[in-house]
Amino acid sequence: MDLSPEHLAARLEAARVPALAASLALLQQTDPQSADRARIELYGTARPAAGDPPGGTPIVVMTLTASAGSVDEAAIELQLATPIAGQITGADPTTGTIPLWARIKTPGGGWWSDASVTVEGEGGEIQMPQTGTEGGQPVARLFNGATARLSSAVFGG
């Protein structure tokens, strides 16, 4: 069967919300006896090709809630439950580290996605509060021992 462009577009549009629900289901904790949850790892290394090894240790690992988030059907977005926080342990001990990207893992530790990280209002899929500026640009520089906090984690469908 060959589909007209209009027919194909209608099918794709109809699949967006169910696809987001399937994505969310992969992040949700399904075994109430398990403490294993999905997590977000922030990195200051160059972002690798999708799913490749991260090229370093995470600056911080943040654990999601058991439900992980929700699907906003009107906006056609998957929104992780925020705020999400974690203690910073992998930053440069002298200068701190600016997170450049994130890897999201399922409760079993499998690769779910890689995402951009920016300060609030700068358009990243994951956004953090601004801690300063460098070269006139807002940054979120992280230092060991402090707590990192995500203010937004939104993925469009």
Backbone bond lengths (Angstrom), bond angles and torsions (degrees), N, CA, C in turn:
res aa  C-N    CA-C-N  psi(-1)  N-CA   C-N-CA  omega(-1)  CA-C   N-CA-C  phi
1 M - - - 1.444 - - 1.530 107.68 -
2 D 1.297 116.24 133.74 1.459 122.36 173.39 1.521 107.68 -104.00
3 L 1.333 115.55 132.13 1.463 120.77 -178.18 1.519 110.31 -100.77
4 S 1.310 115.60 141.84 1.461 119.97 174.17 1.524 108.46 -68.59
5 P 1.320 118.90 157.85 1.467 120.24 176.92 1.529 112.59 -55.79
6 E 1.331 117.71 -39.15 1.460 121.05 179.70 1.528 111.08 -66.05
7 H 1.346 115.83 -41.95 1.457 120.58 179.42 1.531 110.32 -64.72
8 L 1.312 117.44 -44.90 1.460 121.65 178.98 1.529 110.84 -62.54
9 A 1.333 117.52 -43.00 1.463 121.19 178.91 1.529 110.85 -62.58
10 A 1.315 117.68 -40.32 1.467 121.24 179.28 1.528 110.66 -64.39
11 R 1.326 117.61 -40.71 1.461 120.74 178.62 1.521 111.61 -65.71
12 L 1.319 116.07 -42.89 1.463 119.93 179.09 1.523 111.15 -63.18
13 E 1.313 116.97 -43.21 1.471 121.20 179.28 1.524 110.42 -62.58
14 A 1.320 117.48 -41.63 1.463 121.44 -179.25 1.525 112.14 -66.56
15 A 1.322 117.86 -23.31 1.468 121.57 -177.52 1.524 113.32 -88.60
16 R 1.323 118.24 -9.82 1.470 120.36 -173.17 1.521 113.42 -62.63
17 V 1.314 118.94 -51.50 1.467 121.29 -177.75 1.530 111.23 -66.55
18 P 1.339 119.77 -44.84 1.463 118.26 176.06 1.535 112.97 -61.04
19 A 1.321 117.58 -33.66 1.465 120.48 177.88 1.528 110.30 -66.12
20 L 1.331 117.87 -40.39 1.461 120.72 176.96 1.526 111.02 -64.93
21 A 1.323 116.96 -39.51 1.467 120.57 177.98 1.527 110.41 -63.02
22 A 1.326 117.67 -38.61 1.462 121.28 177.39 1.526 110.34 -66.72
23 S 1.320 117.16 -39.17 1.467 120.70 177.35 1.519 110.93 -62.94
24 L 1.330 116.71 -44.54 1.459 121.16 179.00 1.526 111.01 -62.36
25 A 1.325 117.17 -40.87 1.464 121.03 -179.12 1.528 111.36 -58.26
26 L 1.324 117.61 -33.20 1.466 120.49 178.40 1.525 112.55 -67.07
27 L 1.329 117.24 -24.02 1.464 121.73 -178.90 1.527 113.42 -92.32
28 Q 1.311 117.11 -14.28 1.458 120.37 -174.40 1.520 111.69 -81.65
29 Q 1.325 114.75 142.12 1.458 120.91 176.36 1.525 107.70 -75.31
30 T 1.318 116.68 120.85 1.462 119.89 -176.16 1.522 113.05 -101.39
31 D 1.336 117.76 -19.36 1.462 121.51 179.79 1.521 109.11 -103.82
32 P 1.340 118.60 105.77 1.465 120.46 -177.58 1.528 113.57 -62.71
33 Q 1.333 118.38 -17.72 1.462 122.04 179.19 1.536 111.75 -82.94
34 S 1.324 116.73 -14.09 1.464 120.88 -176.17 1.524 110.67 -94.09
35 A 1.322 115.26 143.05 1.466 120.61 174.25 1.521 110.81 -92.87
36 D 1.338 116.78 0.10 1.456 121.53 -177.69 1.528 109.97 -74.15
37 R 1.317 115.78 123.56 1.473 121.54 -179.14 1.522 109.90 -127.22
38 A 1.324 115.02 161.78 1.462 120.08 172.94 1.526 107.96 -65.36
39 R 1.312 115.70 156.39 1.467 118.75 -178.39 1.515 111.40 -147.12
40 I 1.322 113.27 160.57 1.460 122.36 176.37 1.521 107.01 -117.46
41 E 1.317 115.87 127.37 1.458 121.69 177.04 1.529 107.67 -111.02
42 L 1.334 117.40 126.06 1.463 121.65 178.13 1.521 109.80 -98.03
43 Y 1.334 115.61 137.78 1.464 122.06 -177.52 1.528 111.21 -126.11
44 G 1.320 115.14 148.02 1.462 122.09 174.70 1.511 111.77 -106.65
45 T 1.328 116.60 5.94 1.455 122.22 178.60 1.527 109.70 -85.82
46 A 1.333 116.25 169.57 1.467 119.91 173.93 1.531 108.26 -62.70
47 R 1.314 115.75 140.62 1.466 120.30 -178.71 1.534 109.26 -71.39
48 P 1.332 117.68 125.21 1.465 120.68 -179.67 1.529 111.07 -78.95
49 A 1.317 115.64 175.45 1.462 119.93 171.32 1.524 107.94 -60.65
50 A 1.306 116.04 151.48 1.466 121.82 -175.11 1.521 112.31 -48.14
51 G 1.346 115.57 121.32 1.450 122.50 175.88 1.515 115.87 81.69
52 D 1.343 118.04 -9.75 1.471 120.58 178.69 1.521 110.28 -68.97
53 P 1.340 117.64 163.07 1.464 119.85 177.62 1.530 111.04 -53.35
54 P 1.334 117.42 144.10 1.465 120.92 -172.31 1.520 115.94 -70.62
55 G 1.314 119.42 -14.52 1.455 120.12 178.03 1.518 114.10 79.40
56 G 1.294 117.89 18.73 1.461 122.36 179.02 1.510 110.23 168.08
57 T 1.315 114.84 180.00 1.463 119.44 177.51 1.522 108.91 -91.85
58 P 1.321 117.13 152.70 1.460 119.03 179.22 1.529 111.71 -67.09
59 I 1.311 115.06 148.25 1.469 121.21 173.48 1.520 108.72 -69.63
60 V 1.329 114.60 -41.79 1.463 121.17 -178.26 1.526 108.29 -154.09
61 V 1.323 115.71 148.19 1.462 122.69 174.85 1.519 107.00 -117.07
62 M 1.321 116.24 128.02 1.463 122.13 -179.08 1.522 109.14 -119.04
63 T 1.311 115.78 130.83 1.458 121.74 -177.67 1.524 110.18 -93.24
64 L 1.328 115.98 132.69 1.464 121.17 177.99 1.524 110.38 -79.51
65 T 1.315 116.14 165.35 1.461 121.21 173.94 1.529 108.85 -70.36
66 A 1.317 117.57 165.96 1.468 121.32 179.76 1.523 111.23 -59.50
67 S 1.328 117.30 -38.04 1.468 120.29 179.90 1.521 112.08 -82.44
68 A 1.316 117.53 -14.20 1.474 126.31 176.58 1.522 113.87 69.75
69 G 1.305 119.38 -39.65 1.465 120.50 -177.44 1.512 110.50 166.28
70 S 1.332 115.08 -148.85 1.463 120.09 -178.83 1.518 109.69 -155.05
71 V 1.317 115.21 164.07 1.461 122.27 175.43 1.515 108.07 -103.72
72 D 1.314 116.16 124.12 1.461 121.88 174.20 1.524 106.55 -92.41
73 E 1.336 116.05 101.95 1.461 120.37 -175.18 1.521 112.39 -66.07
74 A 1.327 117.79 -34.64 1.467 120.37 -179.22 1.529 111.23 -67.60
75 A 1.321 116.84 -41.69 1.462 120.95 -179.28 1.532 112.03 -88.02
76 I 1.321 116.77 -10.18 1.466 124.08 -175.88 1.526 109.19 53.57
77 E 1.345 114.22 60.26 1.458 122.17 -178.58 1.521 110.47 -139.53
78 L 1.322 114.74 148.71 1.451 121.47 168.39 1.517 105.49 -99.81
79 Q 1.319 116.34 122.52 1.461 121.56 -178.07 1.518 108.45 -116.09
80 L 1.347 116.02 116.50 1.455 118.72 176.19 1.519 109.36 -71.74
81 A 1.328 115.51 146.96 1.462 120.89 179.27 1.532 108.67 -66.66
82 T 1.315 116.94 119.37 1.465 122.55 179.36 1.522 108.39 -123.45
83 P 1.311 119.82 160.77 1.458 125.21 4.83 1.521 111.13 -75.83
84 I 1.334 113.92 151.81 1.458 122.84 174.67 1.521 105.40 -119.09
85 A 1.322 117.20 133.58 1.460 119.35 -176.84 1.519 110.78 -136.48
86 G 1.326 115.01 158.95 1.453 121.27 176.67 1.519 110.11 -162.05
87 Q 1.331 116.68 154.49 1.463 120.48 179.69 1.526 109.69 -79.38
88 I 1.312 115.49 132.83 1.459 122.84 -178.24 1.527 108.70 -79.04
89 T 1.333 115.87 125.46 1.466 120.58 -179.70 1.525 112.72 -130.88
90 G 1.339 118.44 -12.80 1.458 120.85 -172.97 1.508 115.57 -113.67
91 A 1.339 118.13 16.38 1.467 121.08 179.60 1.520 110.59 -79.84
92 D 1.333 116.26 160.74 1.457 120.37 174.05 1.524 107.63 -58.17
93 P 1.336 118.45 125.07 1.465 119.98 -174.14 1.528 114.33 -65.94
94 T 1.316 118.24 -19.26 1.456 120.97 -178.60 1.528 113.03 -97.53
95 T 1.325 116.15 -48.25 1.471 120.11 -172.47 1.519 114.19 -108.95
96 G 1.336 117.83 -6.30 1.454 119.54 -174.00 1.523 109.43 75.90
97 T 1.308 117.26 179.01 1.464 121.78 -177.89 1.518 109.78 -141.46
98 I 1.326 115.91 139.34 1.464 122.32 174.83 1.529 107.90 -92.56
99 P 1.325 118.76 121.07 1.467 119.68 177.86 1.526 110.56 -69.46
100 L 1.335 115.58 135.22 1.460 121.42 -177.89 1.523 112.89 -109.09
101 W 1.311 115.96 -26.82 1.464 120.57 -178.51 1.529 108.98 -158.13
102 A 1.323 115.46 170.32 1.462 120.94 -179.16 1.514 109.86 -135.64
103 R 1.314 114.30 149.40 1.463 120.72 171.58 1.520 106.16 -115.28
104 I 1.320 115.13 130.77 1.467 121.21 178.35 1.515 107.23 -106.93
105 K 1.334 115.40 131.96 1.457 121.21 -178.00 1.520 110.38 -121.21
106 T 1.316 114.79 149.48 1.458 122.14 178.61 1.532 109.75 -74.28
107 P 1.337 118.28 169.85 1.454 119.56 178.06 1.531 113.49 -55.53
108 G 1.319 118.65 -30.30 1.458 121.80 178.40 1.519 113.58 -83.40
109 G 1.344 117.51 -0.78 1.457 121.36 179.29 1.514 114.52 91.75
110 G 1.328 117.33 4.56 1.456 120.89 179.00 1.524 112.09 -75.41
111 W 1.313 116.12 155.19 1.467 121.55 178.87 1.524 109.03 -71.46
112 W 1.335 116.72 125.40 1.464 122.73 177.60 1.513 109.90 -104.16
113 S 1.347 117.23 -48.03 1.467 120.71 176.61 1.522 110.04 -170.03
114 D 1.322 114.66 166.24 1.455 122.93 168.22 1.524 106.26 -113.11
115 A 1.335 116.94 147.99 1.460 120.56 -174.56 1.526 110.70 -143.85
116 S 1.320 114.97 157.11 1.463 120.67 176.09 1.525 109.79 -78.20
117 V 1.341 115.56 150.44 1.467 121.97 177.58 1.522 107.89 -126.51
118 T 1.319 116.44 127.16 1.468 121.65 176.47 1.524 108.92 -139.09
119 V 1.316 116.23 175.09 1.457 119.92 171.17 1.527 107.78 -77.84
120 E 1.319 115.72 163.81 1.460 121.57 -179.48 1.520 110.77 -52.48
121 G 1.327 115.94 135.69 1.454 121.74 176.23 1.518 115.21 83.05
122 E 1.339 118.06 -0.48 1.461 120.86 -177.76 1.527 113.18 -99.55
123 G 1.331 117.73 4.33 1.455 121.09 169.94 1.510 117.70 92.21
124 G 1.326 119.76 1.84 1.460 119.89 178.73 1.517 111.51 -70.18
125 E 1.320 115.01 155.67 1.462 118.84 175.79 1.525 109.93 -64.50
126 I 1.325 115.67 -34.30 1.456 122.00 174.02 1.514 107.51 -114.58
127 Q 1.340 116.53 130.83 1.461 120.45 -177.06 1.524 110.82 -125.15
128 M 1.329 113.90 142.57 1.463 121.40 -178.77 1.519 109.38 -124.38
129 P 1.324 117.27 156.28 1.460 119.60 174.79 1.539 110.60 -64.38
130 Q 1.320 115.52 142.42 1.463 121.97 178.59 1.523 110.32 -69.74
131 T 1.350 116.39 137.17 1.468 120.52 177.10 1.522 112.07 -111.10
132 G 1.328 117.80 -10.88 1.464 121.14 -178.76 1.510 110.72 173.95
133 T 1.332 115.30 -167.19 1.460 121.03 176.09 1.522 109.07 -131.93
134 E 1.320 114.56 150.70 1.460 121.53 174.84 1.511 107.47 -141.52
135 G 1.335 116.15 124.91 1.455 119.68 -177.14 1.517 112.24 60.59
136 G 1.321 116.27 30.06 1.459 120.99 -179.87 1.522 114.16 79.92
137 Q 1.325 118.09 0.06 1.460 122.42 -178.87 1.524 110.16 -105.14
138 P 1.330 117.97 140.20 1.465 120.33 177.06 1.531 110.49 -68.58
139 V 1.319 116.96 141.07 1.468 121.96 178.91 1.520 110.14 -136.72
140 A 1.315 114.08 163.92 1.464 122.07 173.37 1.527 106.17 -124.02
141 R 1.323 117.46 81.17 1.466 122.20 179.91 1.526 108.42 -80.03
142 L 1.329 115.37 129.91 1.463 121.43 -176.01 1.527 110.89 -108.33
143 F 1.326 116.02 141.18 1.465 122.75 -179.02 1.518 110.36 -124.32
144 N 1.327 115.48 141.10 1.461 121.15 179.68 1.527 111.05 -55.44
145 G 1.330 114.78 142.18 1.452 121.47 178.44 1.520 113.56 91.42
146 A 1.330 116.61 -21.82 1.465 120.38 177.96 1.531 109.21 -84.71
147 T 1.318 115.64 173.74 1.457 121.27 176.49 1.520 109.02 -106.61
148 A 1.314 116.51 128.59 1.470 121.72 174.43 1.514 107.96 -90.60
149 R 1.322 115.77 143.83 1.455 120.84 -177.00 1.521 109.55 -135.45
150 L 1.326 116.84 128.82 1.457 121.73 174.74 1.511 108.35 -94.19
151 S 1.320 115.81 131.15 1.455 119.59 179.46 1.517 111.98 -96.03
152 S 1.348 116.78 -17.93 1.464 119.63 -178.25 1.526 109.19 -158.30
153 A 1.319 116.10 139.34 1.470 122.80 173.21 1.523 106.05 -145.30
154 V 1.337 115.51 98.87 1.458 122.09 -172.83 1.526 109.64 -128.70
155 F 1.326 115.98 132.07 1.452 121.50 -179.19 1.524 108.69 -124.99
156 G 1.316 116.65 120.51 1.456 121.97 -179.32 1.517 111.43 -74.05
157 G 1.323 114.78 153.93 1.454 119.92 -178.62 1.474 110.92 -106.28
